[in-house]
Amino acid sequence: MLGPGGQSIVVLIIVCLGAAIGIGIQKIQPVHHRDDATKDVVKLIMGLMATMTALILSLLIASAHTFFDTQREEIQQMGVNVLLMDQSLAAFGPDSMPVRQSLKKDLSFMLLSMKPNHEHGAENHATVAQTGTMALLDVTHSLTPKTDAQRTALSAAQSYATQIAEARLLMHEQATTPWPAALALTLLCWLALLFLFFGLFAPSNVTVAVSLLIGAVSVTAAMFLMLSMSHPYKGIMHLSDLPLRRAIAQVGQ
């Protein structure tokens, strides 16, 4: 499957093709189809389509940006939970040191599965569970509390482990939820038809050709931003895992 860059190139080609088809139709179009009344009707339709296209595109960009921010906040919260879990285990006492070292290993394995070059689409919940996520729920089972303070610390550590595992599974589920194909296809068709109308009544000169190209690149850039933010773990705009890496580096110290 094409990434955001490849998909954007396809959008650019289709939009430019729409403009080229419009210019080609113009050359064989009957003269009486180019009168002022016809142009007025076509301009009204173009205005309607441009408004709908701009509305849908802005909504998709806003939705993708919200998704991107949500994933970033979940990574930051996961880093906080990692530190709190380690502190809870430290409060348990020296007996928790082997568990904390095991925790660091499991968390590092989980972090590896979140790298930008990792294909989330090839994963399922079982695979995510094997990359250190569900192991967090079992890492504290070897500890036997002897005092109330240890029981409190162990209970807190297990609570944070559950939150980390839930966040990892939720992030995977969100990242693998596909975009509505019908909506994306409709938007692409509207863009192609809109540029076809642009080319239909445009004069044939270099200025118009450059203007159409700039317009096509502009809408393609908007689509690229939307697609990039919709895939936050790969591509140019991938999320930084620095908050989680910093938290994991402090585990066991």
Secondary structure, 3 states (H helix, E strand, C coil): CCCHHHHHHHHHHHHHHHHHHHHHHHHHCCHHHHCHHHHHHHHHHHHHHHHHHHHHHHHHHHHHHHHHHHHHHHHHHHHHHHHHHHHHHHHHCHHHHHHHHHHHHHHHHHHHCCCCCCCHHHCCHHHHHHHHHCHHHHCCCCCCCCCHHHHHHHHHHHHHHHHHHHHHHHHHHHHCCCCCHHHHHHHHHHHHHHHHHHHHCCCCCHHHHHHHHHHHHHHHHHHHHHHHHHCCCCCCCCCCCHHHHHHHHHCCC
